[in-house]
Amino acid sequence: MALTRKATATWTGTGKDGSGTVSTTSGALDNTPHTFLSRFVSEDGRAGTNPEELIAAAHASCFTMKMSFVLNAAGYTANLLECTASVKMDKVGDGQGVVGIHLDLKGRVPRIDTATFQACAEDAKTNCPISQLLKSVPITVSAALLA
Protein backbone atom coordinates (compact mmCIF):
# COMPACT_ATOMS: atom_id res chain seq x y z
CA MET A 1 0.00 0.00 0.00
CA ALA A 2 1.51 3.32 -1.08
CA LEU A 3 1.44 6.16 1.44
CA THR A 4 2.09 9.84 0.93
CA ARG A 5 3.00 12.13 3.82
CA LYS A 6 3.13 15.89 3.45
CA ALA A 7 4.75 18.91 5.03
CA THR A 8 4.69 22.51 3.88
CA ALA A 9 7.42 25.08 4.42
CA THR A 10 7.39 28.82 3.80
CA TRP A 11 10.24 31.33 3.67
CA THR A 12 10.39 35.10 3.30
CA GLY A 13 13.39 37.38 3.14
CA THR A 14 17.06 36.63 2.67
CA GLY A 15 18.73 33.38 3.65
CA LYS A 16 20.48 34.90 6.66
CA ASP A 17 17.89 37.41 7.83
CA GLY A 18 14.67 35.81 6.60
CA SER A 19 12.40 33.39 8.36
CA GLY A 20 9.92 30.68 7.65
CA THR A 21 7.56 28.13 9.07
CA VAL A 22 7.01 24.44 8.62
CA SER A 23 3.73 22.58 9.10
CA THR A 24 2.64 18.97 8.73
CA THR A 25 -0.74 17.59 7.73
CA SER A 26 -0.98 15.78 11.08
CA GLY A 27 -0.54 19.05 12.96
CA ALA A 28 2.52 17.72 14.82
CA LEU A 29 4.24 20.80 13.40
CA ASP A 30 1.98 23.81 13.02
CA ASN A 31 3.67 26.93 11.67
CA THR A 32 6.82 26.00 13.58
CA PRO A 33 9.41 28.71 12.97
CA HIS A 34 12.76 28.13 11.31
CA THR A 35 15.50 30.65 10.63
CA PHE A 36 19.22 30.88 9.94
CA LEU A 37 19.66 31.29 13.71
CA SER A 38 17.68 28.13 14.53
CA ARG A 39 19.66 26.17 11.97
CA PHE A 40 23.24 27.32 12.45
CA VAL A 41 23.52 29.17 15.76
CA SER A 42 20.94 28.24 18.39
CA GLU A 43 21.11 24.60 19.41
CA ASP A 44 18.61 24.81 22.28
CA GLY A 45 15.58 24.65 19.97
CA ARG A 46 13.96 27.75 21.43
CA ALA A 47 14.41 29.74 18.22
CA GLY A 48 12.59 27.12 16.16
CA THR A 49 13.44 23.96 14.31
CA ASN A 50 15.72 23.17 11.39
CA PRO A 51 15.88 20.54 8.65
CA GLU A 52 18.60 18.51 10.37
CA GLU A 53 16.60 18.29 13.61
CA LEU A 54 13.55 17.15 11.64
CA ILE A 55 15.65 14.49 9.88
CA ALA A 56 16.97 13.35 13.27
CA ALA A 57 13.42 13.05 14.61
CA ALA A 58 12.27 11.12 11.55
CA HIS A 59 15.27 8.79 11.72
CA ALA A 60 14.96 8.10 15.46
CA SER A 61 11.24 7.41 15.06
CA CYS A 62 11.66 5.09 12.07
CA PHE A 63 14.64 3.27 13.59
CA THR A 64 12.95 2.50 16.93
CA MET A 65 9.86 1.18 15.15
CA LYS A 66 11.99 -0.99 12.83
CA MET A 67 13.99 -2.18 15.85
CA SER A 68 10.75 -3.33 17.46
CA PHE A 69 9.88 -5.37 14.35
CA VAL A 70 13.39 -6.86 14.18
CA LEU A 71 13.24 -7.82 17.86
CA ASN A 72 9.78 -9.36 17.41
CA ALA A 73 11.02 -11.44 14.47
CA ALA A 74 13.86 -12.70 16.72
CA GLY A 75 11.39 -13.66 19.47
CA TYR A 76 11.77 -10.63 21.76
CA THR A 77 9.52 -7.77 22.85
CA ALA A 78 11.06 -4.55 24.12
CA ASN A 79 9.83 -2.95 27.31
CA LEU A 80 11.55 0.25 26.18
CA LEU A 81 13.50 1.47 23.16
CA GLU A 82 14.93 4.99 23.25
CA CYS A 83 17.00 6.38 20.40
CA THR A 84 18.72 9.71 20.09
CA ALA A 85 19.64 10.46 16.48
CA SER A 86 22.41 13.00 15.94
CA VAL A 87 22.70 14.55 12.48
CA LYS A 88 26.15 16.08 12.02
CA MET A 89 26.73 19.00 9.67
CA ASP A 90 30.14 20.24 8.62
CA LYS A 91 31.86 22.06 5.81
CA VAL A 92 31.36 20.37 2.45
CA GLY A 93 32.93 22.13 -0.50
CA ASP A 94 32.03 25.81 -0.25
CA GLY A 95 29.03 25.23 2.00
CA GLN A 96 27.61 23.03 4.73
CA GLY A 97 26.35 19.50 4.41
CA VAL A 98 25.24 16.51 6.42
CA VAL A 99 28.34 14.38 6.96
CA GLY A 100 27.02 11.68 9.27
CA ILE A 101 24.24 10.38 11.45
CA HIS A 102 24.66 8.52 14.72
CA LEU A 103 21.87 6.50 16.32
CA ASP A 104 22.34 6.05 20.08
CA LEU A 105 19.98 3.28 21.20
CA LYS A 106 19.14 2.31 24.77
CA GLY A 107 16.76 -0.53 25.45
CA ARG A 108 15.11 -2.78 27.99
CA VAL A 109 14.44 -6.16 26.41
CA PRO A 110 13.80 -9.18 28.63
CA ARG A 111 16.00 -12.27 28.09
CA ILE A 112 18.12 -10.76 25.26
CA ASP A 113 21.92 -10.80 25.38
CA THR A 114 24.11 -7.86 24.36
CA ALA A 115 25.39 -9.44 21.14
CA THR A 116 21.87 -10.23 19.90
CA PHE A 117 20.67 -6.74 20.82
CA GLN A 118 23.58 -5.20 18.89
CA ALA A 119 22.92 -7.44 15.86
CA CYS A 120 19.25 -6.46 15.87
CA ALA A 121 20.24 -2.77 16.08
CA GLU A 122 22.55 -3.15 13.07
CA ASP A 123 19.74 -4.83 11.12
CA ALA A 124 17.27 -2.06 12.03
CA LYS A 125 19.84 0.63 11.16
CA THR A 126 20.44 -0.86 7.73
CA ASN A 127 16.84 -1.63 6.88
CA CYS A 128 14.60 1.08 8.31
CA PRO A 129 13.10 3.14 5.47
CA ILE A 130 14.69 6.41 6.62
CA SER A 131 18.14 4.76 6.78
CA GLN A 132 17.53 3.51 3.25
CA LEU A 133 16.67 7.04 2.17
CA LEU A 134 19.76 8.50 3.84
CA LYS A 135 22.29 5.81 2.86
CA SER A 136 24.43 8.33 0.97
CA VAL A 137 25.56 9.52 4.42
CA PRO A 138 27.55 7.38 6.89
CA ILE A 139 25.18 6.04 9.57
CA THR A 140 26.48 4.51 12.80
CA VAL A 141 24.68 2.94 15.74
CA SER A 142 25.56 2.24 19.34
CA ALA A 143 23.26 -0.02 21.33
CA ALA A 144 23.20 -0.55 25.09
CA LEU A 145 20.88 -2.56 27.27
CA LEU A 146 19.47 -0.82 30.33
CA ALA A 147 19.18 -2.63 33.64
C-alpha positions as CSV (number, residue, x, y, z in Angstrom):
1,M,0.0,0.0,0.0
2,A,1.5,3.3,-1.1
3,L,1.4,6.2,1.4
4,T,2.1,9.8,0.9
5,R,3.0,12.1,3.8
6,K,3.1,15.9,3.4
7,A,4.7,18.9,5.0
8,T,4.7,22.5,3.9
9,A,7.4,25.1,4.4
10,T,7.4,28.8,3.8
11,W,10.2,31.3,3.7
12,T,10.4,35.1,3.3
13,G,13.4,37.4,3.1
14,T,17.1,36.6,2.7
15,G,18.7,33.4,3.7
16,K,20.5,34.9,6.7
17,D,17.9,37.4,7.8
18,G,14.7,35.8,6.6
19,S,12.4,33.4,8.4
20,G,9.9,30.7,7.6
21,T,7.6,28.1,9.1
22,V,7.0,24.4,8.6
23,S,3.7,22.6,9.1
24,T,2.6,19.0,8.7
25,T,-0.7,17.6,7.7
26,S,-1.0,15.8,11.1
27,G,-0.5,19.0,13.0
28,A,2.5,17.7,14.8
29,L,4.2,20.8,13.4
30,D,2.0,23.8,13.0
31,N,3.7,26.9,11.7
32,T,6.8,26.0,13.6
33,P,9.4,28.7,13.0
34,H,12.8,28.1,11.3
35,T,15.5,30.7,10.6
36,F,19.2,30.9,9.9
37,L,19.7,31.3,13.7
38,S,17.7,28.1,14.5
39,R,19.7,26.2,12.0
40,F,23.2,27.3,12.4
41,V,23.5,29.2,15.8
42,S,20.9,28.2,18.4
43,E,21.1,24.6,19.4
44,D,18.6,24.8,22.3
45,G,15.6,24.6,20.0
46,R,14.0,27.7,21.4
47,A,14.4,29.7,18.2
48,G,12.6,27.1,16.2
49,T,13.4,24.0,14.3
50,N,15.7,23.2,11.4
51,P,15.9,20.5,8.6
52,E,18.6,18.5,10.4
53,E,16.6,18.3,13.6
54,L,13.6,17.1,11.6
55,I,15.6,14.5,9.9
56,A,17.0,13.3,13.3
57,A,13.4,13.1,14.6
58,A,12.3,11.1,11.5
59,H,15.3,8.8,11.7
60,A,15.0,8.1,15.5
61,S,11.2,7.4,15.1
62,C,11.7,5.1,12.1
63,F,14.6,3.3,13.6
64,T,12.9,2.5,16.9
65,M,9.9,1.2,15.2
66,K,12.0,-1.0,12.8
67,M,14.0,-2.2,15.9
68,S,10.8,-3.3,17.5
69,F,9.9,-5.4,14.4
70,V,13.4,-6.9,14.2
71,L,13.2,-7.8,17.9
72,N,9.8,-9.4,17.4
73,A,11.0,-11.4,14.5
74,A,13.9,-12.7,16.7
75,G,11.4,-13.7,19.5
76,Y,11.8,-10.6,21.8
77,T,9.5,-7.8,22.8
78,A,11.1,-4.6,24.1
79,N,9.8,-2.9,27.3
80,L,11.6,0.3,26.2
81,L,13.5,1.5,23.2
82,E,14.9,5.0,23.2
83,C,17.0,6.4,20.4
84,T,18.7,9.7,20.1
85,A,19.6,10.5,16.5
86,S,22.4,13.0,15.9
87,V,22.7,14.5,12.5
88,K,26.1,16.1,12.0
89,M,26.7,19.0,9.7
90,D,30.1,20.2,8.6
91,K,31.9,22.1,5.8
92,V,31.4,20.4,2.5
93,G,32.9,22.1,-0.5
94,D,32.0,25.8,-0.3
95,G,29.0,25.2,2.0
96,Q,27.6,23.0,4.7
97,G,26.4,19.5,4.4
98,V,25.2,16.5,6.4
99,V,28.3,14.4,7.0
100,G,27.0,11.7,9.3
101,I,24.2,10.4,11.4
102,H,24.7,8.5,14.7
103,L,21.9,6.5,16.3
104,D,22.3,6.0,20.1
105,L,20.0,3.3,21.2
106,K,19.1,2.3,24.8
107,G,16.8,-0.5,25.5
108,R,15.1,-2.8,28.0
109,V,14.4,-6.2,26.4
110,P,13.8,-9.2,28.6
111,R,16.0,-12.3,28.1
112,I,18.1,-10.8,25.3
113,D,21.9,-10.8,25.4
114,T,24.1,-7.9,24.4
115,A,25.4,-9.4,21.1
116,T,21.9,-10.2,19.9
117,F,20.7,-6.7,20.8
118,Q,23.6,-5.2,18.9
119,A,22.9,-7.4,15.9
120,C,19.2,-6.5,15.9
121,A,20.2,-2.8,16.1
122,E,22.5,-3.1,13.1
123,D,19.7,-4.8,11.1
124,A,17.3,-2.1,12.0
125,K,19.8,0.6,11.2
126,T,20.4,-0.9,7.7
127,N,16.8,-1.6,6.9
128,C,14.6,1.1,8.3
129,P,13.1,3.1,5.5
130,I,14.7,6.4,6.6
131,S,18.1,4.8,6.8
132,Q,17.5,3.5,3.3
133,L,16.7,7.0,2.2
134,L,19.8,8.5,3.8
135,K,22.3,5.8,2.9
136,S,24.4,8.3,1.0
137,V,25.6,9.5,4.4
138,P,27.5,7.4,6.9
139,I,25.2,6.0,9.6
140,T,26.5,4.5,12.8
141,V,24.7,2.9,15.7
142,S,25.6,2.2,19.3
143,A,23.3,0.0,21.3
144,A,23.2,-0.6,25.1
145,L,20.9,-2.6,27.3
146,L,19.5,-0.8,30.3
147,A,19.2,-2.6,33.6
